[in-house]
Amino acid sequence: MLIKRVWIEPESILGFDPKTDSADVLVEMEDNKLWQAHFVTLAHLQQEMQLSLDVAREHNQSLAPTPFLALETPHVIVEMLTADIIEDVIDNLMALGVFESVFAEFEAEARDTDIVGT
């Protein structure tokens, strides 16, 4: 399986910080299948945990003030969100034969509506 294209879309375009933010990554293979994963930094995960703690404190009668994260989509944790690092990680996952266990296949219905014009 060979990579045809990689799209990296930072979550917050304005003021994006490759040390503290996250990015959605979409990989197109030469068989035209699309794969997706969410890349984050440790600092981003810590910010998200702090946010969950802040929300819990605001609702102290119904939520225990505990920082936590429940990750539903595949996440890859990196030191920095740069194109070089993300592409190297993808190459390493391919070389190790674990790409498909880390990335999720992009659903066909979403593909038709989300990537029009790319």
N, CA, C and O atoms as a GROMACS GRO file, in nm:
protein
  472
    1MET      N    1   0.086  -0.118   0.000
    1MET     CA    2   0.000   0.000   0.000
    1MET      C    3   0.091   0.123   0.000
    1MET      O    4   0.175   0.140   0.088
    2LEU      N    5   0.072   0.208  -0.100
    2LEU     CA    6   0.152   0.329  -0.111
    2LEU      C    7   0.067   0.453  -0.089
    2LEU      O    8  -0.051   0.456  -0.124
    3ILE      N    9   0.128   0.554  -0.030
    3ILE     CA   10   0.058   0.680  -0.001
    3ILE      C   11   0.054   0.767  -0.126
    3ILE      O   12   0.155   0.786  -0.194
    4LYS      N   13  -0.064   0.818  -0.154
    4LYS     CA   14  -0.083   0.908  -0.267
    4LYS      C   15  -0.076   1.053  -0.222
    4LYS      O   16  -0.007   1.134  -0.283
    5ARG      N   17  -0.150   1.087  -0.114
    5ARG     CA   18  -0.153   1.225  -0.062
    5ARG      C   19  -0.177   1.225   0.089
    5ARG      O   20  -0.234   1.131   0.144
    6VAL      N   21  -0.131   1.332   0.153
    6VAL     CA   22  -0.155   1.354   0.296
    6VAL      C   23  -0.209   1.496   0.314
    6VAL      O   24  -0.150   1.592   0.266
    7TRP      N   25  -0.322   1.507   0.384
    7TRP     CA   26  -0.377   1.639   0.421
    7TRP      C   27  -0.361   1.657   0.571
    7TRP      O   28  -0.392   1.567   0.649
    8ILE      N   29  -0.313   1.774   0.609
    8ILE     CA   30  -0.300   1.808   0.751
    8ILE      C   31  -0.381   1.934   0.773
    8ILE      O   32  -0.352   2.039   0.715
    9GLU      N   33  -0.482   1.923   0.858
    9GLU     CA   34  -0.568   2.038   0.883
    9GLU      C   35  -0.564   2.073   1.031
    9GLU      O   36  -0.624   2.003   1.114
   10PRO      N   37  -0.494   2.182   1.066
   10PRO     CA   38  -0.491   2.225   1.206
   10PRO      C   39  -0.631   2.258   1.255
   10PRO      O   40  -0.712   2.312   1.180
   11GLU      N   41  -0.658   2.225   1.381
   11GLU     CA   42  -0.791   2.247   1.437
   11GLU      C   43  -0.823   2.395   1.451
   11GLU      O   44  -0.934   2.438   1.418
   12SER      N   45  -0.730   2.472   1.498
   12SER     CA   46  -0.755   2.615   1.512
   12SER      C   47  -0.662   2.691   1.417
   12SER      O   48  -0.544   2.712   1.448
   13ILE      N   49  -0.714   2.730   1.304
   13ILE     CA   50  -0.633   2.796   1.201
   13ILE      C   51  -0.571   2.925   1.255
   13ILE      O   52  -0.453   2.952   1.232
   14LEU      N   53  -0.650   3.005   1.326
   14LEU     CA   54  -0.599   3.131   1.381
   14LEU      C   55  -0.514   3.103   1.503
   14LEU      O   56  -0.560   3.041   1.600
   15GLY      N   57  -0.392   3.147   1.499
   15GLY     CA   58  -0.306   3.131   1.615
   15GLY      C   59  -0.262   2.988   1.639
   15GLY      O   60  -0.237   2.950   1.754
   16PHE      N   61  -0.253   2.907   1.535
   16PHE     CA   62  -0.212   2.767   1.551
   16PHE      C   63  -0.073   2.759   1.610
   16PHE      O   64   0.020   2.825   1.563
   17ASP      N   65  -0.060   2.678   1.713
   17ASP     CA   66   0.070   2.656   1.778
   17ASP      C   67   0.105   2.508   1.767
   17ASP      O   68   0.037   2.425   1.827
   18PRO      N   69   0.208   2.473   1.691
   18PRO     CA   70   0.242   2.332   1.671
   18PRO      C   71   0.286   2.259   1.798
   18PRO      O   72   0.299   2.137   1.798
   19LYS      N   73   0.308   2.334   1.906
   19LYS     CA   74   0.348   2.271   2.033
   19LYS      C   75   0.229   2.241   2.124
   19LYS      O   76   0.239   2.157   2.213
   20THR      N   77   0.115   2.310   2.102
   20THR     CA   78   0.004   2.297   2.198
   20THR      C   79  -0.132   2.268   2.134
   20THR      O   80  -0.232   2.265   2.205
   21ASP      N   81  -0.138   2.248   2.005
   21ASP     CA   82  -0.267   2.231   1.938
   21ASP      C   83  -0.286   2.087   1.889
   21ASP      O   84  -0.216   1.995   1.932
   22SER      N   85  -0.381   2.071   1.799
   22SER     CA   86  -0.409   1.940   1.741
   22SER      C   87  -0.438   1.958   1.593
   22SER      O   88  -0.461   2.070   1.546
   23ALA      N   89  -0.436   1.847   1.519
   23ALA     CA   90  -0.463   1.854   1.376
   23ALA      C   91  -0.527   1.723   1.330
   23ALA      O   92  -0.489   1.615   1.375
   24ASP      N   93  -0.623   1.735   1.239
   24ASP     CA   94  -0.680   1.618   1.172
   24ASP      C   95  -0.590   1.584   1.054
   24ASP      O   96  -0.547   1.673   0.980
   25VAL      N   97  -0.562   1.457   1.037
   25VAL     CA   98  -0.476   1.413   0.927
   25VAL      C   99  -0.554   1.310   0.845
   25VAL      O  100  -0.611   1.214   0.898
   26LEU      N  101  -0.554   1.332   0.716
   26LEU     CA  102  -0.622   1.244   0.621
   26LEU      C  103  -0.518   1.193   0.522
   26LEU      O  104  -0.443   1.272   0.465
   27VAL      N  105  -0.514   1.062   0.502
   27VAL     CA  106  -0.417   1.000   0.412
   27VAL      C  107  -0.494   0.928   0.302
   27VAL      O  108  -0.582   0.847   0.329
   28GLU      N  109  -0.459   0.960   0.177
   28GLU     CA  110  -0.517   0.889   0.063
   28GLU      C  111  -0.412   0.791   0.010
   28GLU      O  112  -0.298   0.828  -0.017
   29MET      N  113  -0.454   0.666  -0.004
   29MET     CA  114  -0.365   0.563  -0.057
   29MET      C  115  -0.383   0.554  -0.208
   29MET      O  116  -0.479   0.608  -0.263
   30GLU      N  117  -0.292   0.484  -0.275
   30GLU     CA  118  -0.301   0.474  -0.419
   30GLU      C  119  -0.423   0.394  -0.464
   30GLU      O  120  -0.462   0.402  -0.581
   31ASP      N  121  -0.485   0.318  -0.374
   31ASP     CA  122  -0.610   0.247  -0.407
   31ASP      C  123  -0.732   0.338  -0.386
   31ASP      O  124  -0.846   0.292  -0.395
   32ASN      N  125  -0.706   0.468  -0.358
   32ASN     CA  126  -0.807   0.573  -0.336
   32ASN      C  127  -0.881   0.561  -0.204
   32ASN      O  128  -0.976   0.636  -0.181
   33LYS      N  129  -0.841   0.470  -0.117
   33LYS     CA  130  -0.901   0.464   0.016
   33LYS      C  131  -0.845   0.578   0.099
   33LYS      O  132  -0.728   0.615   0.086
   34LEU      N  133  -0.930   0.635   0.184
   34LEU     CA  134  -0.890   0.744   0.272
   34LEU      C  135  -0.887   0.695   0.416
   34LEU      O  136  -0.973   0.619   0.460
   35TRP      N  137  -0.786   0.741   0.490
   35TRP     CA  138  -0.767   0.703   0.630
   35TRP      C  139  -0.752   0.831   0.712
   35TRP      O  140  -0.693   0.928   0.666
   36GLN      N  141  -0.804   0.830   0.835
   36GLN     CA  142  -0.798   0.951   0.918
   36GLN      C  143  -0.751   0.919   1.059
   36GLN      O  144  -0.773   0.811   1.113
   37ALA      N  145  -0.686   1.019   1.117
   37ALA     CA  146  -0.645   1.014   1.257
   37ALA      C  147  -0.632   1.158   1.306
   37ALA      O  148  -0.621   1.252   1.227
   38HIS      N  149  -0.634   1.173   1.436
   38HIS     CA  150  -0.620   1.304   1.498
   38HIS      C  151  -0.484   1.308   1.567
   38HIS      O  152  -0.455   1.224   1.652
   39PHE      N  153  -0.402   1.405   1.531
   39PHE     CA  154  -0.269   1.420   1.590
   39PHE      C  155  -0.274   1.528   1.696
   39PHE      O  156  -0.330   1.635   1.674
   40VAL      N  157  -0.217   1.500   1.813
   40VAL     CA  158  -0.218   1.595   1.924
   40VAL      C  159  -0.082   1.597   1.991
   40VAL      O  160  -0.001   1.505   1.977
   41THR      N  161  -0.059   1.705   2.066
   41THR     CA  162   0.061   1.712   2.149
   41THR      C  163   0.021   1.682   2.294
   41THR      O  164  -0.097   1.689   2.329
   42LEU      N  165   0.119   1.649   2.375
   42LEU     CA  166   0.091   1.628   2.518
   42LEU      C  167   0.033   1.754   2.582
   42LEU      O  168  -0.057   1.746   2.665
   43ALA      N  169   0.085   1.869   2.542
   43ALA     CA  170   0.034   1.995   2.597
   43ALA      C  171  -0.114   2.013   2.563
   43ALA      O  172  -0.191   2.062   2.645
   44HIS      N  173  -0.154   1.973   2.444
   44HIS     CA  174  -0.295   1.983   2.405
   44HIS      C  175  -0.381   1.892   2.493
   44HIS      O  176  -0.487   1.932   2.539
   45LEU      N  177  -0.336   1.769   2.516
   45LEU     CA  178  -0.411   1.677   2.601
   45LEU      C  179  -0.424   1.732   2.743
   45LEU      O  180  -0.529   1.720   2.806
   46GLN      N  181  -0.317   1.792   2.794
   46GLN     CA  182  -0.322   1.851   2.927
   46GLN      C  183  -0.421   1.967   2.933
   46GLN      O  184  -0.493   1.982   3.031
   47GLN      N  185  -0.426   2.049   2.827
   47GLN     CA  186  -0.523   2.159   2.821
   47GLN      C  187  -0.666   2.105   2.822
   47GLN      O  188  -0.753   2.158   2.890
   48GLU      N  189  -0.689   1.999   2.746
   48GLU     CA  190  -0.823   1.938   2.740
   48GLU      C  191  -0.863   1.880   2.875
   48GLU      O  192  -0.979   1.889   2.915
   49MET      N  193  -0.767   1.819   2.946
   49MET     CA  194  -0.796   1.766   3.079
   49MET      C  195  -0.827   1.878   3.177
   49MET      O  196  -0.916   1.864   3.261
   50GLN      N  197  -0.756   1.988   3.168
   50GLN     CA  198  -0.783   2.104   3.253
   50GLN      C  199  -0.922   2.159   3.225
   50GLN      O  200  -0.994   2.197   3.317
   51LEU      N  201  -0.960   2.161   3.099
   51LEU     CA  202  -1.094   2.208   3.061
   51LEU      C  203  -1.201   2.120   3.122
   51LEU      O  204  -1.302   2.170   3.172
   52SER      N  205  -1.181   1.988   3.119
   52SER     CA  206  -1.280   1.898   3.180
   52SER      C  207  -1.289   1.921   3.331
   52SER      O  208  -1.397   1.912   3.389
   53LEU      N  209  -1.176   1.951   3.394
   53LEU     CA  210  -1.176   1.982   3.538
   53LEU      C  211  -1.251   2.112   3.564
   53LEU      O  212  -1.330   2.120   3.658
   54ASP      N  213  -1.226   2.213   3.482
   54ASP     CA  214  -1.295   2.342   3.499
   54ASP      C  215  -1.447   2.327   3.483
   54ASP      O  216  -1.524   2.386   3.559
   55VAL      N  217  -1.488   2.248   3.384
   55VAL     CA  218  -1.632   2.225   3.364
   55VAL      C  219  -1.690   2.152   3.484
   55VAL      O  220  -1.798   2.187   3.532
   56ALA      N  221  -1.620   2.051   3.533
   56ALA     CA  222  -1.669   1.976   3.649
   56ALA      C  223  -1.682   2.065   3.772
   56ALA      O  224  -1.777   2.052   3.849
   57ARG      N  225  -1.587   2.156   3.790
   57ARG     CA  226  -1.594   2.247   3.905
   57ARG      C  227  -1.713   2.341   3.896
   57ARG      O  228  -1.772   2.378   3.998
   58GLU      N  229  -1.750   2.379   3.772
   58GLU     CA  230  -1.868   2.464   3.754
   58GLU      C  231  -1.997   2.390   3.786
   58GLU      O  232  -2.098   2.451   3.821
   59HIS      N  233  -1.993   2.258   3.775
   59HIS     CA  234  -2.111   2.175   3.802
   59HIS      C  235  -2.081   2.082   3.919
   59HIS      O  236  -2.106   1.962   3.911
   60ASN      N  237  -2.028   2.137   4.025
   60ASN     CA  238  -1.978   2.055   4.135
   60ASN      C  239  -2.084   1.971   4.205
   60ASN      O  240  -2.050   1.878   4.277
   61GLN      N  241  -2.207   2.002   4.185
   61GLN     CA  242  -2.311   1.921   4.248
   61GLN      C  243  -2.338   1.792   4.170
   61GLN      O  244  -2.383   1.693   4.228
   62SER      N  245  -2.310   1.793   4.040
   62SER     CA  246  -2.341   1.674   3.959
   62SER      C  247  -2.218   1.607   3.898
   62SER      O  248  -2.227   1.493   3.852
   63LEU      N  249  -2.103   1.675   3.898
   63LEU     CA  250  -1.982   1.616   3.842
   63LEU      C  251  -1.868   1.619   3.943
   63LEU      O  252  -1.847   1.718   4.012
   64ALA      N  253  -1.796   1.509   3.951
   64ALA     CA  254  -1.679   1.504   4.039
   64ALA      C  255  -1.567   1.586   3.974
   64ALA      O  256  -1.541   1.569   3.855
   65PRO      N  257  -1.500   1.673   4.051
   65PRO     CA  258  -1.393   1.756   3.994
   65PRO      C  259  -1.267   1.673   3.965
   65PRO      O  260  -1.171   1.673   4.042
   66THR      N  261  -1.271   1.602   3.853
   66THR     CA  262  -1.162   1.514   3.813
   66THR      C  263  -1.121   1.544   3.669
   66THR      O  264  -1.205   1.539   3.580
   67PRO      N  265  -0.994   1.573   3.646
   67PRO     CA  266  -0.950   1.593   3.507
   67PRO      C  267  -0.944   1.458   3.435
   67PRO      O  268  -0.888   1.362   3.487
   68PHE      N  269  -1.004   1.453   3.315
   68PHE     CA  270  -1.000   1.328   3.237
   68PHE      C  271  -1.022   1.358   3.089
   68PHE      O  272  -1.062   1.468   3.052
   69LEU      N  273  -0.994   1.259   3.007
   69LEU     CA  274  -1.022   1.265   2.864
   69LEU      C  275  -1.079   1.131   2.822
   69LEU      O  276  -1.029   1.027   2.864
   70ALA      N  277  -1.181   1.133   2.741
   70ALA     CA  278  -1.234   1.012   2.679
   70ALA      C  279  -1.213   1.028   2.529
   70ALA      O  280  -1.280   1.108   2.464
   71LEU      N  281  -1.122   0.953   2.475
   71LEU     CA  282  -1.084   0.967   2.334
   71LEU      C  283  -1.162   0.867   2.250
   71LEU      O  284  -1.147   0.746   2.265
   72GLU      N  285  -1.244   0.919   2.159
   72GLU     CA  286  -1.327   0.832   2.076
   72GLU      C  287  -1.263   0.802   1.942
   72GLU      O  288  -1.279   0.692   1.890
   73THR      N  289  -1.191   0.897   1.884
   73THR     CA  290  -1.130   0.878   1.754
   73THR      C  291  -0.984   0.840   1.771
   73THR      O  292  -0.925   0.867   1.876
   74PRO      N  293  -0.924   0.779   1.669
   74PRO     CA  294  -0.781   0.746   1.682
   74PRO      C  295  -0.698   0.873   1.702
   74PRO      O  296  -0.715   0.972   1.630
   75HIS      N  297  -0.609   0.869   1.799
   75HIS     CA  298  -0.520   0.982   1.828
   75HIS      C  299  -0.375   0.935   1.819
   75HIS      O  300  -0.340   0.824   1.860
   76VAL      N  301  -0.293   1.021   1.765
   76VAL     CA  302  -0.149   0.998   1.761
   76VAL      C  303  -0.086   1.114   1.837
   76VAL      O  304  -0.111   1.231   1.806
   77ILE      N  305  -0.006   1.082   1.936
   77ILE     CA  306   0.056   1.185   2.019
   77ILE      C  307   0.197   1.211   1.968
   77ILE      O  308   0.278   1.120   1.954
   78VAL      N  309   0.224   1.338   1.940
   78VAL     CA  310   0.355   1.378   1.889
   78VAL      C  311   0.407   1.495   1.972
   78VAL      O  312   0.332   1.561   2.043
   79GLU      N  313   0.538   1.518   1.962
   79GLU     CA  314   0.598   1.630   2.035
   79GLU      C  315   0.558   1.764   1.975
   79GLU      O  316   0.532   1.860   2.048
   80MET      N  317   0.555   1.770   1.841
   80MET     CA  318   0.516   1.893   1.771
   80MET      C  319   0.438   1.857   1.646
   80MET      O  320   0.459   1.752   1.587
   81LEU      N  321   0.347   1.946   1.608
   81LEU     CA  322   0.263   1.926   1.490
   81LEU      C  323   0.322   1.997   1.369
   81LEU      O  324   0.275   2.103   1.328
   82THR      N  325   0.425   1.936   1.312
   82THR     CA  326   0.482   1.990   1.190
   82THR      C  327   0.459   1.886   1.080
   82THR      O  328   0.446   1.766   1.108
   83ALA      N  329   0.456   1.930   0.956
   83ALA     CA  330   0.435   1.839   0.843
   83ALA      C  331   0.542   1.730   0.841
   83ALA      O  332   0.511   1.614   0.817
   84ASP      N  333   0.666   1.768   0.864
   84ASP     CA  334   0.775   1.669   0.862
   84ASP      C  335   0.755   1.559   0.965
   84ASP      O  336   0.770   1.441   0.935
   85ILE      N  337   0.720   1.598   1.088
   85ILE     CA  338   0.699   1.499   1.194
   85ILE      C  339   0.580   1.410   1.161
   85ILE      O  340   0.589   1.288   1.173
   86ILE      N  341   0.469   1.470   1.120
   86ILE     CA  342   0.349   1.392   1.090
   86ILE      C  343   0.376   1.294   0.975
   86ILE      O  344   0.337   1.178   0.983
   87GLU      N  345   0.443   1.339   0.870
   87GLU     CA  346   0.474   1.251   0.758
   87GLU      C  347   0.571   1.140   0.798
   87GLU      O  348   0.559   1.026   0.752
   88ASP      N  349   0.668   1.171   0.885
   88ASP     CA  350   0.759   1.068   0.935
   88ASP      C  351   0.685   0.964   1.018
   88ASP      O  352   0.714   0.844   1.007
   89VAL      N  353   0.590   1.008   1.100
   89VAL     CA  354   0.510   0.914   1.180
   89VAL      C  355   0.431   0.822   1.088
   89VAL      O  356   0.427   0.701   1.110
   90ILE      N  357   0.368   0.879   0.986
   90ILE     CA  358   0.291   0.797   0.892
   90ILE      C  359   0.382   0.695   0.825
   90ILE      O  360   0.347   0.577   0.815
   91ASP      N  361   0.500   0.738   0.780
   91ASP     CA  362   0.596   0.646   0.718
   91ASP      C  363   0.637   0.536   0.815
   91ASP      O  364   0.646   0.419   0.777
   92ASN      N  365   0.661   0.572   0.941
   92ASN     CA  366   0.700   0.472   1.041
   92ASN      C  367   0.589   0.372   1.066
   92ASN      O  368   0.614   0.252   1.078
   93LEU      N  369   0.464   0.421   1.075
   93LEU     CA  370   0.351   0.331   1.096
   93LEU      C  371   0.336   0.234   0.980
   93LEU      O  372   0.305   0.116   0.999
   94MET      N  373   0.358   0.284   0.858
   94MET     CA  374   0.353   0.197   0.740
   94MET      C  375   0.464   0.092   0.746
   94MET      O  376   0.440  -0.026   0.722
   95ALA      N  377   0.586   0.136   0.777
   95ALA     CA  378   0.700   0.045   0.782
   95ALA      C  379   0.683  -0.063   0.890
   95ALA      O  380   0.725  -0.177   0.872
   96LEU      N  381   0.621  -0.025   1.001
   96LEU     CA  382   0.598  -0.120   1.110
   96LEU      C  383   0.477  -0.210   1.085
   96LEU      O  384   0.455  -0.307   1.158
   97GLY      N  385   0.398  -0.178   0.982
   97GLY     CA  386   0.280  -0.258   0.949
   97GLY      C  387   0.163  -0.236   1.042
   97GLY      O  388   0.076  -0.323   1.054
   98VAL      N  389   0.158  -0.120   1.110
   98VAL     CA  390   0.050  -0.094   1.205
   98VAL      C  391  -0.036   0.027   1.165
   98VAL      O  392  -0.120   0.072   1.244
   99PHE      N  393  -0.016   0.079   1.044
   99PHE     CA  394  -0.090   0.198   1.000
   99PHE      C  395  -0.240   0.179   1.017
   99PHE      O  396  -0.307   0.267   1.072
  100GLU      N  397  -0.294   0.067   0.970
  100GLU     CA  398  -0.438   0.045   0.973
  100GLU      C  399  -0.493   0.023   1.113
  100GLU      O  400  -0.614   0.031   1.134
  101SER      N  401  -0.407  -0.004   1.210
  101SER     CA  402  -0.456  -0.017   1.347
  101SER      C  403  -0.454   0.117   1.420
  101SER      O  404  -0.513   0.130   1.527
  102VAL      N  405  -0.387   0.218   1.362
  102VAL     CA  406  -0.380   0.350   1.423
  102VAL      C  407  -0.474   0.447   1.353
  102VAL      O  408  -0.541   0.526   1.419
  103PHE      N  409  -0.480   0.442   1.221
  103PHE     CA  410  -0.570   0.526   1.143
  103PHE      C  411  -0.701   0.452   1.121
  103PHE      O  412  -0.702   0.329   1.113
  104ALA      N  413  -0.810   0.525   1.112
  104ALA     CA  414  -0.941   0.467   1.083
  104ALA      C  415  -0.977   0.496   0.938
  104ALA      O  416  -0.947   0.604   0.887
  105GLU      N  417  -1.040   0.400   0.874
  105GLU     CA  418  -1.080   0.424   0.735
  105GLU      C  419  -1.190   0.529   0.732
  105GLU      O  420  -1.285   0.524   0.809
  106PHE      N  421  -1.175   0.625   0.642
  106PHE     CA  422  -1.269   0.736   0.626
  106PHE      C  423  -1.393   0.681   0.559
  106PHE      O  424  -1.383   0.616   0.455
  107GLU      N  425  -1.511   0.706   0.616
  107GLU     CA  426  -1.636   0.651   0.565
  107GLU      C  427  -1.673   0.711   0.430
  107GLU      O  428  -1.651   0.830   0.405
  108ALA      N  429  -1.728   0.629   0.343
  108ALA     CA  430  -1.760   0.670   0.206
  108ALA      C  431  -1.859   0.786   0.201
  108ALA      O  432  -1.842   0.877   0.120
  109GLU      N  433  -1.963   0.784   0.286
  109GLU     CA  434  -2.061   0.892   0.283
  109GLU      C  435  -1.996   1.025   0.321
  109GLU      O  436  -2.026   1.128   0.259
  110ALA      N  437  -1.909   1.024   0.420
  110ALA     CA  438  -1.841   1.146   0.463
  110ALA      C  439  -1.746   1.194   0.353
  110ALA      O  440  -1.730   1.314   0.332
  111ARG      N  441  -1.683   1.100   0.285
  111ARG     CA  442  -1.588   1.135   0.180
  111ARG      C  443  -1.654   1.217   0.071
  111ARG      O  444  -1.597   1.316   0.025
  112ASP      N  445  -1.775   1.178   0.029
  112ASP     CA  446  -1.844   1.246  -0.080
  112ASP      C  447  -1.877   1.391  -0.045
  112ASP      O  448  -1.877   1.476  -0.134
  113THR      N  449  -1.905   1.420   0.081
  113THR     CA  450  -1.945   1.555   0.118
  113THR      C  451  -1.833   1.639   0.175
  113THR      O  452  -1.833   1.761   0.159
  114ASP      N  453  -1.736   1.577   0.241
  114ASP     CA  454  -1.633   1.652   0.313
  114ASP      C  455  -1.513   1.692   0.228
  114ASP      O  456  -1.446   1.789   0.261
  115ILE      N  457  -1.484   1.621   0.120
  115ILE     CA  458  -1.361   1.649   0.048
  115ILE      C  459  -1.390   1.696  -0.094
  115ILE      O  460  -1.307   1.680  -0.183
  116VAL      N  461  -1.504   1.751  -0.115
  116VAL     CA  462  -1.538   1.801  -0.248
  116VAL      C  463  -1.442   1.914  -0.284
  116VAL      O  464  -1.423   2.008  -0.206
  117GLY      N  465  -1.384   1.905  -0.402
  117GLY     CA  466  -1.296   2.011  -0.450
  117GLY      C  467  -1.153   2.003  -0.403
  117GLY      O  468  -1.076   2.096  -0.427
  118THR      N  469  -1.112   1.894  -0.338
  118THR     CA  470  -0.973   1.884  -0.296
  118THR      C  471  -0.896   1.793  -0.387
  118THR      O  472  -0.777   1.773  -0.367
   0.00000   0.00000   0.00000
